[in-house]
Amino acid sequence: QVQLVESGGGLVQPGGSLRLSCAASGFAFSQYTMSWYRRASGKERELVATISSTGGRTNYLDSVKGRFTISRDNAKNTVYLQMNTLKNEDTAVYYCYAQLIAAYYWGQGTQVTVSS
């Protein structure tokens, strides 16, 4: 059974940090490109960051460059999103996404709220 389980979300003040984790099981994690998406209330879902299967290539949404870092540990079947200098506009549900050609899986999401 395929599972992507996100954790690490919560309430944080502007300027603060959070680290999201996504634990994968039930598929060949090390072969998959992994991504984090987010959906803010009333807005379209957007791609936040992507990391290649080996971790050698990463891409980021322009608005998070320099603040967020995606990484993975293939030995632990886990992908991370380190989020620093958080802003109110980063408030959203964050989703983990795995893709290998035509196969893809979504996590259930974790809420991140940035507010003073």
C-alpha positions as CSV (number, residue, x, y, z in Angstrom):
1,Q,0.0,0.0,0.0
2,V,1.4,3.3,-1.1
3,Q,1.6,6.0,1.6
4,L,3.0,9.5,1.8
5,V,2.7,10.9,5.3
6,E,3.5,14.5,5.9
7,S,4.4,16.0,9.2
8,G,5.9,19.1,10.8
9,G,3.3,21.6,10.0
10,G,1.9,24.0,12.5
11,L,1.6,27.6,13.6
12,V,4.6,29.9,13.4
13,Q,5.2,33.6,13.6
14,P,6.5,35.6,10.6
15,G,10.2,35.2,10.3
16,G,10.1,31.8,11.9
17,S,11.1,28.3,10.6
18,L,9.5,25.0,10.1
19,R,10.7,21.7,8.7
20,L,8.3,19.5,6.9
21,S,8.9,15.8,6.5
22,C,7.2,13.3,4.1
23,A,7.7,9.6,4.9
24,A,7.1,7.3,1.9
25,S,6.3,3.6,1.8
26,G,4.9,1.1,-0.7
27,F,6.9,2.1,-3.7
28,A,10.5,2.5,-4.9
29,F,11.1,5.9,-3.4
30,S,14.6,6.3,-4.6
31,Q,13.5,6.2,-8.2
32,Y,10.9,8.9,-7.9
33,T,11.2,12.6,-8.3
34,M,9.7,14.2,-5.2
35,S,8.0,17.6,-4.9
36,W,6.2,19.8,-2.4
37,Y,3.1,21.6,-3.5
38,R,0.9,24.0,-1.5
39,R,-2.6,25.3,-1.7
40,A,-3.6,28.5,0.1
41,S,-7.3,29.1,0.8
42,G,-9.0,30.4,-2.3
43,K,-6.0,29.9,-4.5
44,E,-4.8,27.4,-7.0
45,R,-2.3,24.8,-6.0
46,E,1.3,25.7,-6.8
47,L,4.5,23.8,-7.1
48,V,6.9,24.9,-4.3
49,A,10.0,22.7,-4.8
50,T,11.2,19.6,-6.6
51,I,14.1,17.3,-6.1
52,S,15.4,14.7,-8.5
53,S,15.6,11.0,-7.6
54,T,19.3,11.2,-6.6
55,G,18.9,14.7,-5.0
56,G,21.3,16.2,-7.5
57,R,18.9,18.6,-9.0
58,T,16.4,20.9,-7.2
59,N,14.0,23.6,-8.4
60,Y,12.0,26.2,-6.5
61,L,9.1,28.5,-6.8
62,D,10.6,32.0,-7.3
63,S,8.9,33.4,-4.1
64,V,10.6,30.8,-1.9
65,K,14.1,30.8,-3.4
66,G,16.7,31.5,-0.7
67,R,14.2,30.7,2.1
68,F,13.2,27.1,1.4
69,T,15.4,24.0,0.9
70,I,14.2,20.7,-0.3
71,S,16.2,17.6,0.5
72,R,15.8,13.8,0.6
73,D,17.2,10.8,2.4
74,N,16.7,7.8,0.2
75,A,17.9,5.5,3.0
76,K,15.0,6.7,5.1
77,N,12.5,7.1,2.2
78,T,11.9,10.6,3.4
79,V,11.8,14.0,1.7
80,Y,12.1,17.3,3.6
81,L,11.2,20.9,3.2
82,Q,13.1,23.3,5.4
83,M,11.3,26.6,5.5
84,N,13.0,29.7,6.9
85,T,12.0,33.3,7.1
86,L,8.4,32.4,6.8
87,K,5.9,35.0,5.6
88,N,2.2,35.3,6.1
89,E,1.7,34.4,2.4
90,D,3.4,31.0,3.0
91,T,0.2,30.0,4.8
92,A,-1.2,27.0,3.0
93,V,-1.7,23.2,3.1
94,Y,1.5,21.6,2.0
95,Y,1.4,18.4,0.0
96,C,4.1,15.8,-0.8
97,Y,4.1,14.5,-4.3
98,A,5.9,11.6,-5.9
99,Q,6.3,11.0,-9.6
100,L,7.9,8.5,-11.9
101,I,6.8,8.9,-15.5
102,A,3.1,8.1,-15.4
103,A,2.9,7.0,-11.8
104,Y,2.3,9.5,-9.2
105,Y,1.1,9.7,-5.5
106,W,-0.1,12.4,-3.2
107,G,0.2,12.8,0.5
108,Q,-2.7,14.0,2.6
109,G,-1.2,17.4,3.4
110,T,-0.1,19.3,6.4
111,Q,-1.2,22.8,7.4
112,V,1.3,25.6,7.8
113,T,0.0,28.8,9.3
114,V,2.2,31.9,9.5
115,S,0.7,34.4,11.8
116,S,1.5,36.8,14.6
